[in-house]
Amino acid sequence: MMFDACVQLYFQLEEGQDLGQASRHQDLVCADRLKDMFYEARTQAAISYYANIKKVKVDKEQAREMMSHEETDLTEEQYMQVISKT
């Protein structure tokens, strides 16, 4: 839709390339980027929580490790504390 119109300003299909295939590829790439965005947002929320609430410096690698364990992953309440601090 709107994204398609914007992308058309920068990219054009080569002669004979299938529009349907290009559209499906675009959808897959966008879905992957969206997953990455949510993952990075969770990572940043953990870093922010520990820095602003717990007053502990945590780097990205430590935050990712914490997220992989249920006992150290943030709860919904902790996420809300991060949101209210920004």
Secondary structure as GFF3:
##gff-version 3
##sequence-region A 1 86
A	DSSP	alpha_helix	2	10	.	.	.	ID=ss1
A	DSSP	alpha_helix	19	52	.	.	.	ID=ss2
A	DSSP	alpha_helix	60	67	.	.	.	ID=ss3
A	DSSP	alpha_helix	76	85	.	.	.	ID=ss4
###
